[in-house]
Amino acid sequence: MKLIYLDYSLTYYREIGVALPDTNKGKFVQILNHSAEEHLVFSPKEVSRYHADIVGRFCAERGIPGVYNGADKRFDIHDTEWIVVGGGKFTIDRLNKQLRLYDDSMAYGKFNGQGLKEQILTLSVFSGYNVQIE
């Protein structure tokens, strides 16, 4: 399965006119498309209070239908080709080349870490990084 990395941190820091910090933290979700794509979507803590915010933005940008369920604080996708596997939190330390994925999402549960480290290390953006999955 092809891993696609998307980080809304880049957009956020550009919009506020600040350079991307050496270390940033936030939340992430793991979203699968049945056409063999796995999306790892990161968002800084300043932008996404809930994992549902990340899923909602991701879907809106791609025209994927869904609705925000306020009671459960989740964005439910209405296209059966897409599924949210789970989520968690991240820390990226660009100076020391470290990526840490940990915790889980109250709305979507724990991300699937099986084989994820190996997939991440194939991405050029994380070349030479120490990837820690908890």
C-alpha positions in Angstrom: 0.0 0.0 0.0 1.3 3.4 -1.0 1.9 5.8 2.0 1.1 9.5 1.4 2.2 12.0 3.9 0.4 15.3 4.4 1.3 17.9 7.0 -0.9 20.9 7.6 1.9 22.4 9.7 3.6 23.8 6.6 0.4 25.7 5.6 -0.3 26.9 9.2 3.2 28.4 9.8 3.3 30.0 6.3 -0.1 31.6 6.9 1.0 33.2 10.2 4.3 34.3 8.7 6.5 32.2 10.9 9.2 29.8 9.9 8.5 26.1 10.5 10.0 25.4 13.9 12.7 22.8 14.4 10.2 20.9 16.7 6.5 20.9 16.4 3.7 18.8 17.9 0.1 18.0 17.0 -2.4 15.3 16.1 -2.5 13.0 13.2 -4.9 10.6 11.6 -4.4 7.5 9.4 -6.9 7.3 6.5 -7.2 4.5 4.0 -8.5 4.6 0.5 -9.5 1.2 -0.8 -7.6 2.0 -4.0 -4.4 1.1 -2.1 -3.5 4.5 -0.6 -2.8 5.2 3.0 -2.7 8.8 4.1 -0.9 9.9 7.2 -2.3 13.4 7.9 -0.6 15.7 10.5 -1.9 18.9 11.9 -0.3 21.2 14.5 -2.0 21.5 17.8 -2.8 25.1 17.1 -5.0 24.2 14.2 -6.8 21.0 15.1 -8.4 20.7 18.5 -9.9 17.3 17.6 -8.9 14.5 15.2 -12.3 15.2 13.5 -11.0 18.6 12.4 -8.2 16.9 10.5 -10.5 14.4 8.9 -13.0 17.1 8.0 -10.4 19.3 6.3 -8.9 16.3 4.5 -12.3 15.3 3.1 -13.3 18.9 2.2 -10.2 19.4 0.2 -10.9 16.2 -1.8 -14.6 16.5 -2.1 -15.2 13.4 0.0 -18.7 13.5 1.5 -19.2 13.3 5.2 -20.7 15.1 8.2 -19.4 16.4 11.5 -21.0 14.5 14.4 -20.7 17.0 17.3 -22.0 14.6 19.9 -19.1 12.2 19.3 -16.6 14.9 18.1 -15.9 13.0 14.9 -16.2 13.5 11.2 -18.1 10.6 9.7 -17.1 9.9 6.1 -20.0 8.9 3.8 -17.9 7.4 1.0 -17.3 3.7 1.5 -14.0 3.9 -0.4 -12.5 5.8 2.6 -12.0 4.8 6.2 -10.3 6.4 9.2 -8.1 3.7 10.8 -7.3 5.7 13.9 -5.2 8.6 15.1 -2.7 9.8 17.7 -0.3 12.5 18.5 3.1 13.4 16.9 6.3 15.2 17.7 8.7 16.0 14.8 12.2 17.1 15.8 13.8 18.2 12.5 17.1 19.3 14.2 17.7 15.8 15.7 15.8 14.0 12.9 13.3 12.3 15.2 9.6 11.5 14.6 7.5 10.2 17.5 4.0 8.8 17.0 2.0 7.9 20.1 -1.3 8.0 22.0 -4.7 7.5 20.3 -7.8 9.3 19.2 -10.9 9.4 21.4 -13.1 9.5 18.3 -11.3 7.0 16.0 -9.2 4.9 18.3 -5.5 3.9 18.0 -3.7 4.2 14.7 -2.3 1.0 13.2 1.4 1.0 13.8 2.1 -2.4 12.2 4.7 -1.8 9.4 4.2 1.9 9.7 7.8 2.7 10.7 9.1 0.9 7.6 6.7 2.8 5.4 7.6 6.2 6.9 11.2 5.6 6.4 10.6 5.2 2.6 9.4 8.8 2.5 12.1 11.3 1.4 11.0 13.8 4.0 11.9 11.3 6.8 15.1 10.0 5.3 17.6 9.4 8.0 15.1 9.9 10.8 14.7 7.9 14.0 11.0 6.9 14.0 9.5 5.9 17.3 6.1 4.4 17.4 4.5 3.8 20.7 
